[in-house]
Amino acid sequence: MLTPEFIRDRILEALPDARAWVRDTTGTSDHFEAFVASPSFAGKGMVQQHQAVYAPLRPWLQTGELHALQLKTSATLPENPPWQP
Amino acid sequence: MAALTPELKARFDRETSQHRVVLYMKGNKLFPRCGFSANALAALQAAGAADVYTVDVLAEPDVREAIKEYSGWPTLPQAFIGGQLVGGSDIVRDLAESGELAKLVKG
């Protein structure tokens, strides 16, 4: 069973300068939504930005434990959290 | 592993070069079988891609794993425009919202 915190921590391990917000969109612990902001994204295309987030999650994407991750990325921090907890 | 055989690689090279817009998806145009695939297809069509070439990875299990290896992209759907990986459903949506997608489709 995956949790938003687990996914966020895997992302932050790979992108230490990032801020990441993750939530379970269906309540079934396999569909998640993430917003990841990292200065390291500056100058990179969207494919590369998303790949940088997917990379540390690959093991769980491969087994299907992580079925879907809706993803938004940004090179700058948002003024407000992307959603209210 | 090694799902990407030389035959499949040649096939993907051919598909993505012969068709301007290719979508590897779950289900087909008439019956998309995943919301993300359906959304990506709809966004591409709305951006002017009248003739999206779709490949149903549920009908071809060997393609489902091989395409991920081919593109280095771990999820489905996957859109290719002009032979280049554009990304998955989120990127297609973002590009559609910014108007970039129509430019890419037009080439």
N, CA and C atoms of all chains as a GROMACS GRO file, in nm:
protein
  576
    1MET      N    1   0.085  -0.120   0.000
    1MET     CA    2   0.000   0.000   0.000
    1MET      C    3   0.088   0.124   0.000
    2LEU      N    4   0.068   0.211  -0.096
    2LEU     CA    5   0.145   0.334  -0.103
    2LEU      C    6   0.070   0.447  -0.033
    3THR      N    7   0.148   0.540   0.016
    3THR     CA    8   0.088   0.659   0.078
    3THR      C    9   0.144   0.783   0.010
    4PRO      N   10   0.071   0.895   0.016
    4PRO     CA   11   0.123   1.019  -0.042
    4PRO      C   12   0.259   1.055   0.018
    5GLU      N   13   0.277   1.030   0.149
    5GLU     CA   14   0.403   1.067   0.213
    5GLU      C   15   0.519   0.985   0.156
    6PHE      N   16   0.494   0.856   0.134
    6PHE     CA   17   0.598   0.769   0.079
    6PHE      C   18   0.641   0.819  -0.059
    7ILE      N   19   0.544   0.851  -0.142
    7ILE     CA   20   0.574   0.897  -0.277
    7ILE      C   21   0.649   1.031  -0.271
    8ARG      N   22   0.602   1.121  -0.185
    8ARG     CA   23   0.668   1.250  -0.172
    8ARG      C   24   0.814   1.230  -0.130
    9ASP      N   25   0.839   1.139  -0.036
    9ASP     CA   26   0.976   1.119   0.012
    9ASP      C   27   1.067   1.062  -0.096
   10ARG      N   28   1.013   0.972  -0.181
   10ARG     CA   29   1.094   0.919  -0.290
   10ARG      C   30   1.131   1.032  -0.387
   11ILE      N   31   1.036   1.121  -0.413
   11ILE     CA   32   1.062   1.234  -0.504
   11ILE      C   33   1.168   1.326  -0.443
   12LEU      N   34   1.156   1.353  -0.314
   12LEU     CA   35   1.250   1.446  -0.250
   12LEU      C   36   1.390   1.387  -0.236
   13GLU      N   37   1.399   1.256  -0.226
   13GLU     CA   38   1.531   1.192  -0.224
   13GLU      C   39   1.603   1.216  -0.357
   14ALA      N   40   1.525   1.207  -0.466
   14ALA     CA   41   1.584   1.222  -0.599
   14ALA      C   42   1.607   1.369  -0.634
   15LEU      N   43   1.522   1.456  -0.580
   15LEU     CA   44   1.529   1.600  -0.611
   15LEU      C   45   1.533   1.677  -0.479
   16PRO      N   46   1.651   1.681  -0.416
   16PRO     CA   47   1.660   1.736  -0.280
   16PRO      C   48   1.618   1.884  -0.271
   17ASP      N   49   1.629   1.958  -0.383
   17ASP     CA   50   1.594   2.101  -0.375
   17ASP      C   51   1.446   2.125  -0.404
   18ALA      N   52   1.370   2.017  -0.421
   18ALA     CA   53   1.230   2.033  -0.464
   18ALA      C   54   1.135   2.053  -0.346
   19ARG      N   55   1.019   2.111  -0.377
   19ARG     CA   56   0.903   2.105  -0.289
   19ARG      C   57   0.804   2.016  -0.360
   20ALA      N   58   0.743   1.924  -0.286
   20ALA     CA   59   0.650   1.831  -0.351
   20ALA      C   60   0.524   1.816  -0.268
   21TRP      N   61   0.412   1.819  -0.335
   21TRP     CA   62   0.282   1.792  -0.272
   21TRP      C   63   0.223   1.670  -0.342
   22VAL      N   64   0.175   1.576  -0.263
   22VAL     CA   65   0.119   1.454  -0.321
   22VAL      C   66  -0.011   1.422  -0.250
   23ARG      N   67  -0.112   1.384  -0.325
   23ARG     CA   68  -0.236   1.337  -0.260
   23ARG      C   69  -0.293   1.217  -0.335
   24ASP      N   70  -0.368   1.138  -0.260
   24ASP     CA   71  -0.438   1.021  -0.312
   24ASP      C   72  -0.568   1.070  -0.373
   25THR      N   73  -0.588   1.049  -0.502
   25THR     CA   74  -0.705   1.108  -0.568
   25THR      C   75  -0.829   1.020  -0.560
   26THR      N   76  -0.811   0.891  -0.529
   26THR     CA   77  -0.926   0.801  -0.533
   26THR      C   78  -0.953   0.732  -0.399
   27GLY      N   79  -0.859   0.749  -0.304
   27GLY     CA   80  -0.874   0.679  -0.178
   27GLY      C   81  -0.841   0.532  -0.186
   28THR      N   82  -0.779   0.489  -0.298
   28THR     CA   83  -0.748   0.347  -0.316
   28THR      C   84  -0.598   0.319  -0.310
   29SER      N   85  -0.519   0.420  -0.272
   29SER     CA   86  -0.374   0.404  -0.254
   29SER      C   87  -0.300   0.360  -0.380
   30ASP      N   88  -0.356   0.387  -0.498
   30ASP     CA   89  -0.282   0.357  -0.620
   30ASP      C   90  -0.294   0.467  -0.726
   31HIS      N   91  -0.384   0.562  -0.706
   31HIS     CA   92  -0.394   0.677  -0.797
   31HIS      C   93  -0.358   0.802  -0.718
   32PHE      N   94  -0.258   0.875  -0.766
   32PHE     CA   95  -0.212   0.992  -0.692
   32PHE      C   96  -0.198   1.112  -0.785
   33GLU      N   97  -0.194   1.228  -0.721
   33GLU     CA   98  -0.171   1.352  -0.792
   33GLU      C   99  -0.053   1.421  -0.724
   34ALA      N  100   0.038   1.474  -0.803
   34ALA     CA  101   0.155   1.540  -0.744
   34ALA      C  102   0.181   1.673  -0.811
   35PHE      N  103   0.225   1.766  -0.729
   35PHE     CA  104   0.277   1.894  -0.780
   35PHE      C  105   0.420   1.904  -0.730
   36VAL      N  106   0.515   1.918  -0.821
   36VAL     CA  107   0.655   1.920  -0.783
   36VAL      C  108   0.721   2.045  -0.841
   37ALA      N  109   0.780   2.125  -0.753
   37ALA     CA  110   0.850   2.246  -0.796
   37ALA      C  111   0.997   2.230  -0.761
   38SER      N  112   1.085   2.255  -0.858
   38SER     CA  113   1.228   2.242  -0.833
   38SER      C  114   1.305   2.339  -0.922
   39PRO      N  115   1.398   2.414  -0.864
   39PRO     CA  116   1.482   2.503  -0.947
   39PRO      C  117   1.559   2.425  -1.053
   40SER      N  118   1.582   2.295  -1.027
   40SER     CA  119   1.659   2.216  -1.125
   40SER      C  120   1.580   2.195  -1.255
   41PHE      N  121   1.452   2.228  -1.255
   41PHE     CA  122   1.371   2.213  -1.376
   41PHE      C  123   1.393   2.328  -1.474
   42ALA      N  124   1.453   2.436  -1.427
   42ALA     CA  125   1.469   2.554  -1.513
   42ALA      C  126   1.542   2.518  -1.641
   43GLY      N  127   1.487   2.559  -1.752
   43GLY     CA  128   1.551   2.535  -1.881
   43GLY      C  129   1.528   2.396  -1.937
   44LYS      N  130   1.457   2.312  -1.861
   44LYS     CA  131   1.432   2.176  -1.910
   44LYS      C  132   1.291   2.168  -1.971
   45GLY      N  133   1.277   2.079  -2.067
   45GLY     CA  134   1.146   2.057  -2.128
   45GLY      C  135   1.057   1.978  -2.034
   46MET      N  136   0.929   1.976  -2.066
   46MET     CA  137   0.835   1.907  -1.977
   46MET      C  138   0.861   1.758  -1.969
   47VAL      N  139   0.903   1.698  -2.081
   47VAL     CA  140   0.932   1.554  -2.078
   47VAL      C  141   1.042   1.525  -1.976
   48GLN      N  142   1.147   1.606  -1.980
   48GLN     CA  143   1.258   1.585  -1.886
   48GLN      C  144   1.215   1.610  -1.742
   49GLN      N  145   1.132   1.712  -1.721
   49GLN     CA  146   1.087   1.741  -1.585
   49GLN      C  147   1.005   1.625  -1.530
   50HIS      N  148   0.914   1.574  -1.612
   50HIS     CA  149   0.831   1.462  -1.564
   50HIS      C  150   0.916   1.336  -1.545
   51GLN      N  151   1.014   1.317  -1.636
   51GLN     CA  152   1.099   1.198  -1.621
   51GLN      C  153   1.178   1.203  -1.490
   52ALA      N  154   1.219   1.324  -1.450
   52ALA     CA  155   1.296   1.337  -1.325
   52ALA      C  156   1.211   1.297  -1.205
   53VAL      N  157   1.080   1.319  -1.214
   53VAL     CA  158   0.991   1.281  -1.104
   53VAL      C  159   0.957   1.132  -1.112
   54TYR      N  160   0.937   1.083  -1.233
   54TYR     CA  161   0.903   0.942  -1.249
   54TYR      C  162   1.019   0.850  -1.208
   55ALA      N  163   1.142   0.897  -1.233
   55ALA     CA  164   1.258   0.808  -1.218
   55ALA      C  165   1.262   0.736  -1.082
   56PRO      N  166   1.249   0.809  -0.969
   56PRO     CA  167   1.258   0.738  -0.841
   56PRO      C  168   1.134   0.653  -0.811
   57LEU      N  169   1.030   0.668  -0.891
   57LEU     CA  170   0.905   0.593  -0.866
   57LEU      C  171   0.890   0.474  -0.958
   58ARG      N  172   0.990   0.455  -1.043
   58ARG     CA  173   0.984   0.351  -1.144
   58ARG      C  174   0.952   0.212  -1.087
   59PRO      N  175   1.013   0.170  -0.974
   59PRO     CA  176   0.983   0.036  -0.923
   59PRO      C  177   0.834   0.014  -0.898
   60TRP      N  178   0.768   0.117  -0.848
   60TRP     CA  179   0.626   0.100  -0.814
   60TRP      C  180   0.536   0.119  -0.936
   61LEU      N  181   0.584   0.197  -1.033
   61LEU     CA  182   0.510   0.206  -1.159
   61LEU      C  183   0.516   0.073  -1.232
   62GLN      N  184   0.632   0.007  -1.222
   62GLN     CA  185   0.649  -0.119  -1.295
   62GLN      C  186   0.561  -0.229  -1.237
   63THR      N  187   0.548  -0.233  -1.106
   63THR     CA  188   0.465  -0.339  -1.047
   63THR      C  189   0.317  -0.305  -1.056
   64GLY      N  190   0.286  -0.180  -1.088
   64GLY     CA  191   0.146  -0.142  -1.094
   64GLY      C  192   0.089  -0.099  -0.959
   65GLU      N  193   0.171  -0.108  -0.852
   65GLU     CA  194   0.125  -0.057  -0.722
   65GLU      C  195   0.091   0.090  -0.733
   66LEU      N  196   0.172   0.160  -0.813
   66LEU     CA  197   0.142   0.299  -0.847
   66LEU      C  198   0.081   0.297  -0.986
   67HIS      N  199  -0.050   0.302  -0.992
   67HIS     CA  200  -0.118   0.284  -1.122
   67HIS      C  201  -0.116   0.413  -1.202
   68ALA      N  202  -0.137   0.527  -1.135
   68ALA     CA  203  -0.142   0.653  -1.208
   68ALA      C  204  -0.092   0.765  -1.119
   69LEU      N  205  -0.013   0.853  -1.180
   69LEU     CA  206   0.035   0.971  -1.109
   69LEU      C  207   0.009   1.091  -1.199
   70GLN      N  208  -0.093   1.167  -1.164
   70GLN     CA  209  -0.117   1.292  -1.236
   70GLN      C  210  -0.012   1.390  -1.188
   71LEU      N  211   0.054   1.455  -1.281
   71LEU     CA  212   0.173   1.530  -1.244
   71LEU      C  213   0.172   1.670  -1.302
   72LYS      N  214   0.204   1.766  -1.217
   72LYS     CA  215   0.233   1.901  -1.264
   72LYS      C  216   0.370   1.938  -1.210
   73THR      N  217   0.452   1.999  -1.294
   73THR     CA  218   0.586   2.039  -1.251
   73THR      C  219   0.606   2.187  -1.277
   74SER      N  220   0.696   2.244  -1.199
   74SER     CA  221   0.725   2.387  -1.215
   74SER      C  222   0.868   2.413  -1.169
   75ALA      N  223   0.933   2.510  -1.234
   75ALA     CA  224   1.069   2.547  -1.193
   75ALA      C  225   1.066   2.648  -1.080
   76THR      N  226   0.949   2.704  -1.052
   76THR     CA  227   0.940   2.803  -0.944
   76THR      C  228   0.838   2.757  -0.840
   77LEU      N  229   0.860   2.800  -0.718
   77LEU     CA  230   0.767   2.764  -0.611
   77LEU      C  231   0.634   2.836  -0.630
   78PRO      N  232   0.524   2.767  -0.607
   78PRO     CA  233   0.396   2.836  -0.615
   78PRO      C  234   0.379   2.929  -0.495
   79GLU      N  235   0.303   3.036  -0.513
   79GLU     CA  236   0.281   3.129  -0.401
   79GLU      C  237   0.200   3.063  -0.291
   80ASN      N  238   0.106   2.981  -0.333
   80ASN     CA  239   0.022   2.909  -0.237
   80ASN      C  240   0.034   2.760  -0.263
   81PRO      N  241   0.010   2.677  -0.163
   81PRO     CA  242   0.007   2.534  -0.188
   81PRO      C  243  -0.093   2.504  -0.300
   82PRO      N  244  -0.064   2.404  -0.385
   82PRO     CA  245  -0.149   2.379  -0.500
   82PRO      C  246  -0.290   2.336  -0.461
   83TRP      N  247  -0.308   2.286  -0.340
   83TRP     CA  248  -0.443   2.252  -0.295
   83TRP      C  249  -0.446   2.254  -0.143
   84GLN      N  250  -0.563   2.267  -0.086
   84GLN     CA  251  -0.576   2.265   0.060
   84GLN      C  252  -0.579   2.120   0.107
   85PRO      N  253  -0.513   2.090   0.216
   85PRO     CA  254  -0.510   1.953   0.264
   85PRO      C  255  -0.650   1.905   0.308
   86MET      N  256   1.277  -0.876  -1.859
   86MET     CA  257   1.317  -0.748  -1.921
   86MET      C  258   1.345  -0.770  -2.069
   87ALA      N  259   1.410  -0.669  -2.128
   87ALA     CA  260   1.436  -0.672  -2.272
   87ALA      C  261   1.309  -0.699  -2.349
   88ALA      N  262   1.207  -0.622  -2.315
   88ALA     CA  263   1.080  -0.637  -2.385
   88ALA      C  264   1.090  -0.578  -2.526
   89LEU      N  265   1.189  -0.489  -2.542
   89LEU     CA  266   1.200  -0.419  -2.671
   89LEU      C  267   1.286  -0.501  -2.768
   90THR      N  268   1.221  -0.585  -2.846
   90THR     CA  269   1.293  -0.665  -2.945
   90THR      C  270   1.328  -0.575  -3.064
   91PRO      N  271   1.425  -0.617  -3.146
   91PRO     CA  272   1.458  -0.538  -3.265
   91PRO      C  273   1.336  -0.519  -3.356
   92GLU      N  274   1.250  -0.622  -3.360
   92GLU     CA  275   1.130  -0.613  -3.444
   92GLU      C  276   1.038  -0.502  -3.394
   93LEU      N  277   1.019  -0.499  -3.261
   93LEU     CA  278   0.930  -0.396  -3.206
   93LEU      C  279   0.991  -0.257  -3.221
   94LYS      N  280   1.123  -0.248  -3.203
   94LYS     CA  281   1.187  -0.118  -3.220
   94LYS      C  282   1.167  -0.066  -3.362
   95ALA      N  283   1.185  -0.156  -3.459
   95ALA     CA  284   1.166  -0.116  -3.599
   95ALA      C  285   1.021  -0.074  -3.621
   96ARG      N  286   0.930  -0.144  -3.559
   96ARG     CA  287   0.788  -0.110  -3.573
   96ARG      C  288   0.759   0.029  -3.516
   97PHE      N  289   0.813   0.058  -3.395
   97PHE     CA  290   0.788   0.189  -3.334
   97PHE      C  291   0.852   0.301  -3.417
   98ASP      N  292   0.973   0.274  -3.468
   98ASP     CA  293   1.038   0.373  -3.556
   98ASP      C  294   0.947   0.405  -3.674
   99ARG      N  295   0.891   0.298  -3.730
   99ARG     CA  296   0.806   0.312  -3.849
   99ARG      C  297   0.678   0.388  -3.814
  100GLU      N  298   0.612   0.345  -3.708
  100GLU     CA  299   0.484   0.408  -3.671
  100GLU      C  300   0.501   0.556  -3.641
  101THR      N  301   0.606   0.588  -3.565
  101THR     CA  302   0.620   0.727  -3.521
  101THR      C  303   0.676   0.816  -3.632
  102SER      N  304   0.735   0.757  -3.735
  102SER     CA  305   0.783   0.841  -3.845
  102SER      C  306   0.680   0.852  -3.957
  103GLN      N  307   0.596   0.750  -3.972
  103GLN     CA  308   0.499   0.753  -4.083
  103GLN      C  309   0.372   0.829  -4.049
  104HIS      N  310   0.345   0.844  -3.920
  104HIS     CA  311   0.224   0.916  -3.879
  104HIS      C  312   0.264   1.039  -3.800
  105ARG      N  313   0.206   1.152  -3.832
  105ARG     CA  314   0.243   1.278  -3.764
  105ARG      C  315   0.213   1.267  -3.614
  106VAL      N  316   0.093   1.214  -3.580
  106VAL     CA  317   0.053   1.207  -3.440
  106VAL      C  318   0.019   1.062  -3.405
  107VAL      N  319   0.093   1.005  -3.310
  107VAL     CA  320   0.071   0.866  -3.269
  107VAL      C  321   0.043   0.866  -3.119
  108LEU      N  322  -0.058   0.789  -3.079
  108LEU     CA  323  -0.090   0.776  -2.936
  108LEU      C  324  -0.093   0.628  -2.899
  109TYR      N  325   0.001   0.588  -2.813
  109TYR     CA  326  -0.002   0.454  -2.754
  109TYR      C  327  -0.094   0.465  -2.633
  110MET      N  328  -0.203   0.391  -2.633
  110MET     CA  329  -0.308   0.414  -2.534
  110MET      C  330  -0.374   0.283  -2.492
  111LYS      N  331  -0.454   0.293  -2.386
  111LYS     CA  332  -0.535   0.179  -2.343
  111LYS      C  333  -0.671   0.192  -2.408
  112GLY      N  334  -0.705   0.094  -2.492
  112GLY     CA  335  -0.829   0.101  -2.569
  112GLY      C  336  -0.802   0.164  -2.704
  113ASN      N  337  -0.909   0.191  -2.777
  113ASN     CA  338  -0.894   0.252  -2.910
  113ASN      C  339  -0.979   0.378  -2.920
  114LYS      N  340  -0.980   0.435  -3.041
  114LYS     CA  341  -1.050   0.562  -3.060
  114LYS      C  342  -1.196   0.552  -3.021
  115LEU      N  343  -1.259   0.442  -3.057
  115LEU     CA  344  -1.403   0.429  -3.028
  115LEU      C  345  -1.427   0.400  -2.881
  116PHE      N  346  -1.341   0.318  -2.823
  116PHE     CA  347  -1.360   0.278  -2.684
  116PHE      C  348  -1.231   0.291  -2.604
  117PRO      N  349  -1.196   0.414  -2.568
  117PRO     CA  350  -1.080   0.429  -2.478
  117PRO      C  351  -1.113   0.359  -2.346
  118ARG      N  352  -1.015   0.286  -2.292
  118ARG     CA  353  -1.044   0.207  -2.170
  118ARG      C  354  -0.967   0.259  -2.050
  119CYS      N  355  -0.936   0.387  -2.052
  119CYS     CA  356  -0.869   0.450  -1.939
  119CYS      C  357  -0.895   0.600  -1.954
  120GLY      N  358  -0.930   0.665  -1.845
  120GLY     CA  359  -0.963   0.807  -1.852
  120GLY      C  360  -0.848   0.893  -1.903
  121PHE      N  361  -0.725   0.856  -1.866
  121PHE     CA  362  -0.610   0.935  -1.908
  121PHE      C  363  -0.589   0.923  -2.060
  122SER      N  364  -0.608   0.800  -2.110
  122SER     CA  365  -0.596   0.780  -2.255
  122SER      C  366  -0.704   0.858  -2.329
  123ALA      N  367  -0.826   0.852  -2.276
  123ALA     CA  368  -0.938   0.923  -2.340
  123ALA      C  369  -0.911   1.073  -2.343
  124ASN      N  370  -0.860   1.127  -2.233
  124ASN     CA  371  -0.833   1.271  -2.226
  124ASN      C  372  -0.723   1.312  -2.324
  125ALA      N  373  -0.617   1.231  -2.331
  125ALA     CA  374  -0.507   1.264  -2.421
  125ALA      C  375  -0.554   1.262  -2.566
  126LEU      N  376  -0.633   1.162  -2.600
  126LEU     CA  377  -0.686   1.151  -2.736
  126LEU      C  378  -0.774   1.272  -2.768
  127ALA      N  379  -0.862   1.307  -2.676
  127ALA     CA  380  -0.953   1.420  -2.700
  127ALA      C  381  -0.875   1.549  -2.716
  128ALA      N  382  -0.769   1.568  -2.636
  128ALA     CA  383  -0.691   1.691  -2.644
  128ALA      C  384  -0.618   1.700  -2.778
  129LEU      N  385  -0.564   1.587  -2.823
  129LEU     CA  386  -0.494   1.587  -2.952
  129LEU      C  387  -0.592   1.618  -3.065
  130GLN      N  388  -0.710   1.558  -3.059
  130GLN     CA  389  -0.809   1.583  -3.165
  130GLN      C  390  -0.854   1.728  -3.163
  131ALA      N  391  -0.874   1.782  -3.041
  131ALA     CA  392  -0.918   1.922  -3.029
  131ALA      C  393  -0.810   2.017  -3.078
  132ALA      N  394  -0.685   1.973  -3.074
  132ALA     CA  395  -0.574   2.058  -3.119
  132ALA      C  396  -0.554   2.049  -3.270
  133GLY      N  397  -0.644   1.977  -3.336
  133GLY     CA  398  -0.638   1.975  -3.482
  133GLY      C  399  -0.580   1.849  -3.541
  134ALA      N  400  -0.547   1.751  -3.457
  134ALA     CA  401  -0.496   1.624  -3.509
  134ALA      C  402  -0.616   1.539  -3.551
  135ALA      N  403  -0.659   1.559  -3.676
  135ALA     CA  404  -0.780   1.491  -3.722
  135ALA      C  405  -0.757   1.340  -3.730
  136ASP      N  406  -0.634   1.303  -3.762
  136ASP     CA  407  -0.608   1.161  -3.787
  136ASP      C  408  -0.501   1.110  -3.691
  137VAL      N  409  -0.536   1.097  -3.565
  137VAL     CA  410  -0.443   1.041  -3.467
  137VAL      C  411  -0.431   0.891  -3.493
  138TYR      N  412  -0.308   0.843  -3.507
  138TYR     CA  413  -0.286   0.698  -3.522
  138TYR      C  414  -0.275   0.639  -3.382
  139THR      N  415  -0.367   0.551  -3.346
  139THR     CA  416  -0.365   0.498  -3.210
  139THR      C  417  -0.325   0.350  -3.210
  140VAL      N  418  -0.255   0.313  -3.104
  140VAL     CA  419  -0.216   0.173  -3.083
  140VAL      C  420  -0.271   0.132  -2.947
  141ASP      N  421  -0.351   0.025  -2.947
  141ASP     CA  422  -0.413  -0.023  -2.823
  141ASP      C  423  -0.320  -0.121  -2.753
  142VAL      N  424  -0.259  -0.076  -2.645
  142VAL     CA  425  -0.161  -0.161  -2.576
  142VAL      C  426  -0.228  -0.273  -2.498
  143LEU      N  427  -0.357  -0.261  -2.473
  143LEU     CA  428  -0.428  -0.370  -2.404
  143LEU      C  429  -0.447  -0.488  -2.500
  144ALA      N  430  -0.460  -0.457  -2.629
  144ALA     CA  431  -0.476  -0.562  -2.728
  144ALA      C  432  -0.343  -0.628  -2.762
  145GLU      N  433  -0.233  -0.559  -2.730
  145GLU     CA  434  -0.099  -0.609  -2.763
  145GLU      C  435  -0.009  -0.599  -2.640
  146PRO      N  436  -0.016  -0.699  -2.553
  146PRO     CA  437   0.059  -0.692  -2.426
  146PRO      C  438   0.210  -0.673  -2.444
  147ASP      N  439   0.267  -0.726  -2.550
  147ASP     CA  440   0.413  -0.710  -2.568
  147ASP      C  441   0.448  -0.565  -2.600
  148VAL      N  442   0.356  -0.496  -2.666
  148VAL     CA  443   0.378  -0.354  -2.696
  148VAL      C  444   0.373  -0.271  -2.570
  149ARG      N  445   0.288  -0.311  -2.477
  149ARG     CA  446   0.267  -0.233  -2.355
  149ARG      C  447   0.398  -0.210  -2.277
  150GLU      N  448   0.480  -0.313  -2.265
  150GLU     CA  449   0.608  -0.297  -2.195
  150GLU      C  450   0.716  -0.241  -2.287
  151ALA      N  451   0.714  -0.285  -2.413
  151ALA     CA  452   0.822  -0.246  -2.505
  151ALA      C  453   0.821  -0.095  -2.532
  152ILE      N  454   0.703  -0.036  -2.540
  152ILE     CA  455   0.698   0.107  -2.573
  152ILE      C  456   0.759   0.190  -2.460
  153LYS      N  457   0.745   0.140  -2.335
  153LYS     CA  458   0.804   0.213  -2.222
  153LYS      C  459   0.956   0.213  -2.230
  154GLU      N  460   1.009   0.098  -2.276
  154GLU     CA  461   1.153   0.087  -2.291
  154GLU      C  462   1.201   0.173  -2.409
  155TYR      N  463   1.123   0.173  -2.514
  155TYR     CA  464   1.157   0.248  -2.636
  155TYR      C  465   1.167   0.397  -2.606
  156SER      N  466   1.071   0.447  -2.529
  156SER     CA  467   1.063   0.592  -2.508
  156SER      C  468   1.134   0.637  -2.380
  157GLY      N  469   1.163   0.542  -2.289
  157GLY     CA  470   1.215   0.581  -2.160
  157GLY      C  471   1.111   0.651  -2.075
  158TRP      N  472   0.987   0.628  -2.104
  158TRP     CA  473   0.876   0.692  -2.035
  158TRP      C  474   0.794   0.582  -1.968
  159PRO      N  475   0.770   0.590  -1.835
  159PRO     CA  476   0.720   0.472  -1.765
  159PRO      C  477   0.569   0.451  -1.761
  160THR      N  478   0.493   0.544  -1.817
  160THR     CA  479   0.348   0.530  -1.805
  160THR      C  480   0.280   0.540  -1.941
  161LEU      N  481   0.153   0.505  -1.943
  161LEU     CA  482   0.071   0.517  -2.062
  161LEU      C  483  -0.049   0.604  -2.028
  162PRO      N  484  -0.103   0.678  -2.122
  162PRO     CA  485  -0.068   0.684  -2.264
  162PRO      C  486   0.062   0.759  -2.290
  163GLN      N  487   0.110   0.748  -2.416
  163GLN     CA  488   0.227   0.821  -2.462
  163GLN      C  489   0.197   0.877  -2.600
  164ALA      N  490   0.220   1.007  -2.613
  164ALA     CA  491   0.195   1.071  -2.743
  164ALA      C  492   0.326   1.103  -2.812
  165PHE      N  493   0.332   1.076  -2.941
  165PHE     CA  494   0.445   1.113  -3.025
  165PHE      C  495   0.394   1.207  -3.134
  166ILE      N  496   0.465   1.316  -3.155
  166ILE     CA  497   0.430   1.406  -3.264
  166ILE      C  498   0.556   1.431  -3.345
  167GLY      N  499   0.545   1.410  -3.475
  167GLY     CA  500   0.662   1.430  -3.562
  167GLY      C  501   0.779   1.342  -3.522
  168GLY      N  502   0.750   1.222  -3.473
  168GLY     CA  503   0.855   1.127  -3.439
  168GLY      C  504   0.916   1.148  -3.301
  169GLN      N  505   0.871   1.252  -3.229
  169GLN     CA  506   0.928   1.282  -3.097
  169GLN      C  507   0.827   1.252  -2.986
  170LEU      N  508   0.877   1.196  -2.877
  170LEU     CA  509   0.791   1.178  -2.760
  170LEU      C  510   0.751   1.315  -2.706
  171VAL      N  511   0.621   1.336  -2.694
  171VAL     CA  512   0.571   1.461  -2.637
  171VAL      C  513   0.545   1.443  -2.488
  172GLY      N  514   0.500   1.324  -2.451
  172GLY     CA  515   0.478   1.295  -2.310
  172GLY      C  516   0.348   1.221  -2.288
  173GLY      N  517   0.306   1.218  -2.161
  173GLY     CA  518   0.185   1.149  -2.123
  173GLY      C  519   0.066   1.243  -2.114
  174SER      N  520  -0.040   1.199  -2.049
  174SER     CA  521  -0.164   1.274  -2.052
  174SER      C  522  -0.152   1.411  -1.984
  175ASP      N  523  -0.069   1.422  -1.880
  175ASP     CA  524  -0.056   1.551  -1.813
  175ASP      C  525   0.011   1.656  -1.902
  176ILE      N  526   0.117   1.614  -1.969
  176ILE     CA  527   0.189   1.708  -2.055
  176ILE      C  528   0.101   1.746  -2.173
  177VAL      N  529   0.030   1.648  -2.230
  177VAL     CA  530  -0.061   1.678  -2.341
  177VAL      C  531  -0.165   1.780  -2.295
  178ARG      N  532  -0.217   1.762  -2.174
  178ARG     CA  533  -0.317   1.856  -2.122
  178ARG      C  534  -0.256   1.996  -2.105
  179ASP      N  535  -0.136   2.002  -2.043
  179ASP     CA  536  -0.073   2.133  -2.022
  179ASP      C  537  -0.044   2.203  -2.155
  180LEU      N  538   0.004   2.125  -2.254
  180LEU     CA  539   0.034   2.184  -2.384
  180LEU      C  540  -0.094   2.231  -2.452
  181ALA      N  541  -0.202   2.158  -2.432
  181ALA     CA  542  -0.330   2.198  -2.492
  181ALA      C  543  -0.377   2.329  -2.429
  182GLU      N  544  -0.362   2.340  -2.295
  182GLU     CA  545  -0.408   2.461  -2.226
  182GLU      C  546  -0.328   2.583  -2.269
  183SER      N  547  -0.199   2.565  -2.297
  183SER     CA  548  -0.115   2.679  -2.333
  183SER      C  549  -0.122   2.710  -2.482
  184GLY      N  550  -0.189   2.624  -2.559
  184GLY     CA  551  -0.198   2.646  -2.703
  184GLY      C  552  -0.081   2.590  -2.781
  185GLU      N  553   0.018   2.534  -2.707
  185GLU     CA  554   0.136   2.478  -2.774
  185GLU      C  555   0.104   2.355  -2.857
  186LEU      N  556   0.005   2.279  -2.809
  186LEU     CA  557  -0.023   2.151  -2.873
  186LEU      C  558  -0.065   2.169  -3.019
  187ALA      N  559  -0.150   2.270  -3.044
  187ALA     CA  560  -0.195   2.293  -3.181
  187ALA      C  561  -0.076   2.327  -3.271
  188LYS      N  562   0.021   2.403  -3.216
  188LYS     CA  563   0.141   2.437  -3.296
  188LYS      C  564   0.222   2.313  -3.327
  189LEU      N  565   0.237   2.226  -3.227
  189LEU     CA  566   0.314   2.103  -3.247
  189LEU      C  567   0.246   2.014  -3.353
  190VAL      N  568   0.114   2.004  -3.341
  190VAL     CA  569   0.039   1.918  -3.433
  190VAL      C  570   0.055   1.970  -3.577
  191LYS      N  571   0.049   2.102  -3.590
  191LYS     CA  572   0.060   2.164  -3.724
  191LYS      C  573   0.200   2.145  -3.779
  192GLY      N  574   0.300   2.154  -3.694
  192GLY     CA  575   0.438   2.129  -3.734
  192GLY      C  576   0.503   2.251  -3.799
   0.00000   0.00000   0.00000
